[in-house]
């Protein structure tokens, strides 16, 4: 990790990387099958760019960046952002040693922390965490007090992601107070690089399972990434749930399929399946991409098998974000079931004239693509059973 000769390797591989791009650009996404190395580069590039932007917005590394309002303006840095909670996040910087975190005790709402490494694996998760934590490099052998939870990372720049549930706008002062009690202590730095892949290799020890997958990807650039993003977006239409996308690399429930892992970028910073199930819906019951030119209606159980909560959130297919000026989410807190214990949601640019009890309207832009994500926090059933809740086209 720390001994790689970035400049010489970059010069040696930039030409081959551009050649690979020319082949890619010549084919349509359905005709081109990216290599395993390109799929890993797609994740690393996206996550590095995200870390750089987040650190910039926060005023540096080891500084908390709190979302104070729900990301309904349609321009959030996180693609497919959740509207179930406010985010608190930070780019942890271990270049100057351990970084400390203090979390308040929170009850009465969903509150969690999650850590991702630079290869986009979720390496730590805790529901309603409280107390003291310390982030260290995986080679650090320091002994810490028993009341401190040690979180080790493969690299110097793990990402901390904290979710605090927000029920409605009147809940904002309470959530802000919780956020203000979170304390992060470490030397403030920056994320600066010219090449995201080279930076990842220089600051992160690749897992043995992924050894050398980025070695020939130093020529991976923004133009290639845009093409890959389109390819993965097309592939994601075929993915029924989030199984295998976000687990730690050695989690038995995870997947080592690089394409499935790359598809997880559509819901960047998602939770492992045993913590949260995500069902992304991109097509209608005829297999055609969802589009505001045609109304689409779903019916779902108001009480699916979860121990926390559920939600359905709609996003623009063009921006991978919310649609400004319109409601984007339905959940158990802003809906009521019909006599059969279900709710029905109609996606349309036009509000229906009549909405019976248990029926709701979700705005979509006329003639524009969209998709929606069903989230199930802390499911109490297996992935197969959970997937049935997301089958809105049952015969």
LINBEL-V484455 format. One record per residue. RES is the residue in one small letter. PHI is phi in whole degrees, 0 to 359 (none if undefined). OMEGA is omega in whole degrees, -180 to 180 (* if undefined). Layout:
RES|PHI|OMEGA + RES|PHI|OMEGA
This chain:
x|none|-172 + x|266|-176 + x|246|-177 + x|296|178 + x|266|-170 + x|296|-171 + x|298|-177 + x|293|-179 + x|289|178 + x|296|-180 + x|296|-176 + x|286|-173 + x|247|-176 + x|298|-178 + x|292|179 + x|295|178 + x|295|179 + x|291|176 + x|297|179 + x|299|180 + x|293|-179 + x|300|177 + x|296|-179 + x|298|-176 + x|293|-177 + x|285|-176 + x|254|173 + x|282|-179 + x|303|-179 + x|285|-179 + x|272|-176 + x|264|175 + x|243|-177 + x|297|179 + x|285|176 + x|302|-179 + x|297|179 + x|295|179 + x|295|177 + x|291|178 + x|296|178 + x|303|179 + x|295|-175 + x|296|-180 + x|297|-179 + x|300|-176 + x|291|178 + x|297|178 + x|296|177 + x|296|180 + x|299|-180 + x|297|-179 + x|291|-180 + x|294|178 + x|298|178 + x|297|-180 + x|295|-178 + x|282|-176 + x|91|178 + x|134|175 + x|284|-179 + x|60|175 + x|232|-179 + x|285|175 + x|242|-177 + x|262|168 + x|279|-176 + x|262|176 + x|229|177 + x|296|-177 + x|282|-178 + x|261|-177 + x|277|175 + x|83|-177 + x|221|-178 + x|288|-180 + x|292|178 + x|270|177 + x|289|-177 + x|53|-177 + x|292|176 + x|283|176 + x|250|-179 + x|276|-174 + x|201|173 + x|266|-179 + x|265|164 + x|231|-174 + x|216|179 + x|201|171 + x|269|179 + x|286|-177 + x|235|-176 + x|261|-177 + x|294|178 + x|247|177 + x|109|-175 + x|302|177 + x|236|-174 + x|253|-180 + x|226|174 + x|240|-177 + x|245|179 + x|284|175 + x|278|-176 + x|233|177 + x|228|176 + x|89|177 + x|202|177 + x|290|-179 + x|211|-176 + x|212|173 + x|230|-178 + x|219|180 + x|235|175 + x|243|175 + x|266|-174 + x|285|173 + x|265|177 + x|69|170 + x|254|176 + x|278|-172 + x|261|-180 + x|207|176 + x|213|177 + x|212|175 + x|275|-178 + x|47|179 + x|289|174 + x|206|179 + x|100|-172 + x|254|178 + x|225|175 + x|223|177 + x|262|178 + x|220|172 + x|294|-174 + x|295|178 + x|269|-177 + x|288|-178 + x|251|-180 + x|298|175 + x|267|-179 + x|250|179 + x|305|-175 + x|297|-178 + x|272|179 + x|250|177 + x|277|-177 + x|266|178 + x|244|-179 + x|264|-178 + x|227|180 + x|291|-176 + x|224|-178 + x|271|-171 + x|230|172 + x|291|180 + x|246|179 + x|262|-178 + x|228|-177 + x|243|180 + x|246|175 + x|237|-174 + x|295|177 + x|237|-178 + x|279|179 + x|198|-175 + x|299|-179 + x|291|-180 + x|275|-175 + x|304|-180 + x|302|180 + x|295|-180 + x|293|178 + x|299|180 + x|296|177 + x|295|-180 + x|301|-177 + x|291|179 + x|273|178 + x|282|-177 + x|238|178 + x|239|-174 + x|234|179 + x|187|180 + x|289|-178 + x|287|179 + x|222|180 + x|223|169 + x|251|-177 + x|225|178 + x|197|173 + x|257|-177 + x|228|-177 + x|301|-178 + x|290|178 + x|298|179 + x|296|179 + x|298|180 + x|296|-177 + x|280|-173 + x|239|-175 + x|216|175 + x|278|-179 + x|297|176 + x|297|-179 + x|300|179 + x|295|-177 + x|246|-177 + x|305|173 + x|74|-177 + x|293|180 + x|259|-173 + x|301|-178 + x|255|-177 + x|249|-180 + x|292|176 + x|272|178 + x|294|-175 + x|226|-176 + x|299|-179 + x|292|177 + x|297|-178 + x|297|178 + x|297|178 + x|293|179 + x|295|180 + x|300|178 + x|295|180 + x|299|-179 + x|294|177 + x|299|178 + x|295|180 + x|294|-176 + x|299|178 + x|301|-177 + x|272|-177 + x|272|-174 + x|272|179 + x|206|-173 + x|267|-179 + x|304|176 + x|87|-174 + x|279|-166 + x|237|-178 + x|294|172 + x|298|-173 + x|297|-179 + x|258|178 + x|284|-180 + x|303|-180 + x|279|-178 + x|278|179 + x|231|175 + x|261|175 + x|284|-175 + x|297|180 + x|288|177 + x|295|178 + x|297|179 + x|295|179 + x|297|178 + x|297|179 + x|295|176 + x|301|175 + x|243|-175 + x|315|178 + x|73|177 + x|287|-179 + x|262|175 + x|302|-172 + x|300|-179 + x|290|178 + x|262|180 + x|207|176 + x|258|179 + x|242|175 + x|243|-180 + x|269|-180 + x|244|-178 + x|248|-175 + x|232|178 + x|273|-175 + x|286|174 + x|260|180 + x|80|180 + x|264|-179 + x|305|178 + x|299|-177 + x|209|-178 + x|294|177 + x|282|-179 + x|219|179 + x|294|178 + x|220|-176 + x|234|176 + x|235|174 + x|231|-178 + x|222|178 + x|291|-180 + x|291|-179 + x|233|175 + x|290|-176 + x|281|176 + x|223|179 + x|265|178 + x|249|-179 + x|199|180 + x|227|176 + x|199|173 + x|233|-177 + x|235|-179 + x|258|-178 + x|226|173 + x|290|177 + x|286|-180 + x|271|-176 + x|254|-174 + x|58|-176 + x|219|-180 + x|289|179 + x|249|-174 + x|300|175 + x|86|-178 + x|222|174 + x|296|-177 + x|245|-169 + x|217|168 + x|231|179 + x|206|-177 + x|291|-175 + x|266|179 + x|239|176 + x|225|173 + x|227|-177 + x|283|174 + x|277|-176 + x|296|-180 + x|265|180 + x|80|-179 + x|241|168 + x|235|-180 + x|238|-179 + x|239|176 + x|252|178 + x|266|-175 + x|198|174 + x|286|-177 + x|242|180 + x|290|177 + x|300|-178 + x|292|-179 + x|227|179 + x|233|179 + x|297|177 + x|304|180 + x|88|180 + x|249|-175 + x|221|-179 + x|249|175 + x|244|-179 + x|292|170 + x|225|180 + x|290|-179 + x|300|176 + x|72|-177 + x|244|179 + x|288|176 + x|208|173 + x|210|177 + x|222|-178 + x|237|174 + x|263|-178 + x|248|-180 + x|231|-174 + x|272|-177 + x|56|178 + x|296|180 + x|254|179 + x|232|-179 + x|285|-175 + x|299|-179 + x|296|179 + x|294|180 + x|297|-179 + x|297|180 + x|295|177 + x|294|-177 + x|261|177 + x|269|-176 + x|272|-179 + x|240|180 + x|297|-180 + x|278|*
